[in-house]
Amino acid sequence: MQTADSAGNTFVEHPNGQRTHIVVDDDDRAGPGARETVLIQHGFCRTAAHWQHWAAALVARGFRVVRRDLRGHGLSSYPLADADDGYDYSLDTLLLEMVQTLDALGVARCHFIGESTSGMLGEAFAARHPQRLLSLTVIAAPTHLPPPALELFAFGHTSWPAACRAMGARGWAEALASLSGTVASPDPAALKAWLDLVAVSSSEGLAGYAQFLSTLDARPYLKDIDVPMLILAPANSAATTLPEQRALAEQVAGARLEVVNGRGHEIYVEMAEDCQRLFFDFVDGLGGLGVGKVQ
């Protein structure tokens, strides 16, 4: 079910009591069901708002776009750590919430774009719910987060979730931005704008999702992916190496790998036009799979 708040923000209300904030970008002149849908899922600490520049480009090319705040990110709700509300913070739950989002919008099949850790989410979704996807695109996506990565994200605290709680969303993101090969631009104005969007999320919301990501491993799902897949691999990411990206491509039959030569991890910002061109070329090559409506 869709609802809206007094500020005009749109939400999907889930049966488990959580609500997911979504932004739908579309050409009002197009008739219902006339355009293929692209579901964009941002990476950790980012939000749907970080993808505004992609939404404009995709709509201009004839797509309907759904940008979705992850659980605990942006305006989406999250379970409290000390609340006994019965929420099962698991991959099964998060994938079901994605299905429920598509159902609430009447979208039978979509193109999925997952950035960074949401590429892992997309890979599991493609393996478990292939009938809901027209294609899968992952951008700068690791397949899992090994212990050195978790230690890095802890920034001297006992764990990654503990760091989020202690430092807050902005503080944690500032620490991340201080590392080479992470954020898209060192320009102070661009960095402030990026941090202002991150700061909309609560520290507890990020901590809960960090706990979930700490154990997420997409590798067992790769062999079961049977939808067209595009891998946009950053040449100089601090979070995933080119050998890791090539290994990912080798494990998914027919996957297309494209290396994007940006300075760091956030090629979806720094190299947006290149990434979009590669995505359009990929989708054009699929031959127009069409849009499905849930009956």
C-alpha positions in Angstrom: 0.0 0.0 0.0 1.2 3.5 -0.9 0.8 6.5 1.5 2.1 10.1 1.6 3.0 12.4 4.5 2.1 16.0 4.9 5.3 17.0 3.0 4.3 15.0 0.0 6.8 12.2 0.5 5.7 8.8 -0.8 6.0 5.6 1.2 5.2 1.9 0.8 3.7 0.5 4.0 4.8 -3.1 4.6 2.8 -5.7 6.5 5.7 -6.1 9.0 5.1 -2.5 10.2 8.0 -0.8 8.4 7.7 1.8 5.7 9.9 2.4 2.7 10.4 5.9 1.2 10.3 5.9 -2.6 10.7 8.6 -5.3 9.0 7.9 -8.6 10.3 9.9 -11.6 8.2 9.7 -14.8 7.0 11.6 -17.8 3.4 12.5 -17.0 2.7 12.5 -20.7 3.3 8.7 -21.0 0.3 6.4 -20.5 0.1 3.9 -17.6 2.4 0.9 -18.3 3.9 2.6 -21.4 7.5 2.8 -20.1 9.9 0.2 -18.7 10.7 0.8 -15.0 14.2 1.1 -13.6 14.5 0.4 -9.8 17.5 2.2 -8.4 19.0 1.0 -5.1 21.7 3.2 -3.5 24.7 2.0 -1.6 25.4 2.2 2.2 24.9 5.7 3.7 23.6 7.1 0.5 19.9 7.8 -0.2 17.5 8.1 -3.1 18.4 11.8 -3.3 22.0 11.0 -4.3 20.6 9.6 -7.6 18.6 12.6 -8.8 21.1 13.1 -11.7 20.4 9.5 -12.9 16.7 9.9 -12.7 16.7 12.9 -15.0 18.9 11.1 -17.6 16.8 7.9 -17.4 13.4 9.7 -17.8 14.8 11.6 -20.7 15.6 8.3 -22.4 12.1 6.9 -21.9 12.2 5.1 -18.6 10.1 5.3 -15.5 12.4 5.5 -12.4 11.8 4.3 -8.9 14.4 5.4 -6.3 14.1 3.6 -3.0 15.6 4.4 0.3 17.1 1.3 2.0 15.9 0.2 5.4 17.2 2.7 7.9 18.4 5.2 5.2 16.9 8.5 4.3 13.2 8.7 5.1 12.7 4.9 5.4 11.9 3.5 8.8 14.0 1.1 10.8 13.5 -1.3 13.8 14.9 0.0 17.1 17.7 -2.1 18.5 16.1 -2.4 21.9 12.5 -2.8 20.6 10.9 -6.3 20.6 8.8 -5.7 17.5 9.5 -9.0 15.9 11.2 -7.6 12.8 13.3 -10.2 11.1 16.3 -8.2 9.8 17.3 -10.7 7.2 17.9 -11.0 3.5 14.6 -12.8 3.2 12.8 -9.8 4.7 14.6 -7.2 2.6 14.0 -9.1 -0.6 10.3 -9.5 0.3 10.1 -5.7 0.9 11.5 -5.1 -2.5 8.9 -7.4 -4.0 6.2 -5.6 -2.0 7.5 -2.2 -3.4 7.1 -3.4 -7.0 3.7 -4.8 -6.2 2.5 -1.6 -4.6 3.6 0.2 -7.8 2.0 -2.3 -10.1 5.4 -3.2 -11.7 5.7 -6.8 -12.7 9.3 -6.6 -14.1 12.0 -4.0 -13.9 15.6 -3.1 -14.6 17.4 -3.2 -11.4 20.4 -0.9 -10.7 22.3 -1.6 -7.5 25.3 0.5 -6.4 28.0 -0.7 -4.1 26.6 -3.0 -1.4 23.1 -2.9 -3.1 24.7 -4.7 -6.0 24.9 -7.6 -3.5 21.2 -7.2 -2.8 20.5 -7.1 -6.5 22.4 -10.3 -7.1 20.4 -12.2 -4.4 17.2 -10.7 -5.8 18.1 -11.9 -9.3 18.7 -15.4 -8.1 15.6 -15.6 -6.0 13.1 -13.6 -8.0 14.3 -13.7 -11.6 10.7 -13.3 -12.9 10.6 -9.8 -11.5 13.7 -8.5 -13.4 14.2 -7.4 -17.0 17.9 -7.0 -16.3 20.5 -6.5 -13.4 23.1 -3.8 -13.4 25.6 -3.6 -10.5 27.9 -0.6 -10.1 31.1 -0.8 -8.0 29.6 -3.8 -6.2 31.6 -6.2 -3.9 30.2 -9.7 -3.5 30.8 -9.6 0.3 32.6 -7.6 2.9 35.7 -9.4 4.3 37.0 -8.8 7.9 39.5 -6.1 6.7 36.7 -4.0 5.2 34.6 -4.4 8.4 37.5 -3.3 10.5 38.1 -0.3 8.2 34.4 0.8 8.4 34.7 0.6 12.2 37.1 3.5 12.3 38.6 2.5 15.6 35.4 1.5 17.3 34.4 -2.1 18.3 32.4 -2.7 15.2 30.9 -1.0 12.1 27.5 -0.6 13.7 29.1 0.8 16.9 31.0 3.4 14.8 27.7 4.5 13.1 26.1 5.0 16.5 29.0 6.8 18.1 29.9 9.0 15.1 26.5 9.7 13.7 25.6 9.5 10.0 27.6 12.6 9.1 30.6 11.8 11.2 30.9 8.3 9.8 30.5 9.6 6.3 33.2 12.3 6.9 35.6 9.5 8.0 34.8 7.5 4.9 35.3 10.6 2.7 38.8 11.1 4.2 39.9 7.8 2.6 41.4 7.8 -0.9 39.3 6.1 -3.6 35.9 6.5 -1.8 33.7 9.6 -2.6 33.4 11.1 -6.0 34.9 14.5 -5.6 37.2 16.3 -3.2 35.6 19.6 -4.0 34.4 21.1 -0.7 31.1 22.2 -2.0 30.3 18.8 -3.6 31.4 17.0 -0.4 29.2 19.2 1.7 26.2 18.5 -0.5 27.0 14.8 -0.4 27.3 14.9 3.5 24.1 16.9 3.8 22.2 14.1 2.0 23.8 11.4 4.1 22.9 13.3 7.3 19.2 12.8 6.7 19.7 9.2 7.8 19.8 8.4 11.6 22.8 6.8 13.2 20.6 3.9 14.5 19.2 3.3 11.1 22.6 3.0 9.5 23.9 0.9 12.4 21.1 -1.7 11.9 21.8 -1.9 8.2 25.5 -2.1 8.8 24.9 -5.1 11.1 22.9 -6.8 8.3 25.6 -6.1 5.7 28.3 -7.4 7.9 27.1 -11.0 7.3 25.6 -10.6 3.7 27.4 -12.7 1.1 26.2 -12.7 -2.4 28.7 -15.3 -3.7 26.4 -18.3 -3.3 23.8 -16.7 -5.5 26.0 -15.8 -8.5 25.7 -19.2 -10.2 21.9 -18.9 -10.1 21.6 -15.6 -11.9 19.9 -16.1 -15.2 18.9 -12.6 -16.2 21.0 -10.2 -18.4 23.7 -8.7 -16.2 25.9 -5.6 -16.6 28.8 -5.0 -14.3 30.2 -1.5 -14.2 33.6 -2.0 -12.5 35.5 1.0 -11.0 39.2 1.1 -12.0 40.3 2.6 -8.7 37.9 1.8 -5.9 38.9 1.5 -2.3 36.1 -1.0 -1.7 36.5 -3.5 -4.6 39.4 -4.3 -6.9 39.4 -5.0 -10.6 40.4 -8.6 -10.1 37.4 -9.0 -7.8 35.1 -7.5 -10.4 36.5 -9.8 -13.1 36.0 -12.8 -10.8 32.4 -11.7 -10.4 31.9 -11.6 -14.1 33.3 -15.1 -14.5 30.8 -16.5 -12.1 27.7 -15.2 -13.9 27.0 -16.8 -17.2 26.8 -14.2 -20.0 27.6 -11.2 -17.7 28.9 -8.1 -19.4 31.8 -6.4 -17.7 32.8 -2.7 -18.4 35.7 -1.0 -16.6 35.0 2.7 -15.8 38.1 4.7 -15.2 37.2 7.0 -12.4 39.3 8.2 -9.4 37.5 6.1 -6.8 34.4 4.1 -5.8 31.6 6.4 -6.7 31.7 6.2 -10.4 27.9 6.6 -10.6 28.6 10.3 -9.7 32.1 11.0 -11.0 31.6 9.1 -14.3 27.8 9.4 -14.5 27.6 10.0 -18.2 30.0 7.1 -19.0 28.0 4.8 -16.8 24.7 5.9 -18.2 25.9 5.5 -21.8 27.0 1.9 -21.0 23.7 1.2 -19.3 21.7 2.5 -22.3 23.8 0.5 -24.7 23.3 -2.6 -22.6 19.5 -2.2 -22.3 19.2 -1.3 -26.0 21.0 -4.6 -26.8 18.3 -6.6 -25.0 15.9 -5.9 -27.8 13.0 -4.2 -25.9 11.7 -6.7 -23.4 8.6 -4.6 -22.6 6.9 -3.5 -19.4 4.7 -5.9 -17.4 1.9 -4.8 -15.2 0.8 -6.9 -12.1 -2.6 -8.2 -12.8 
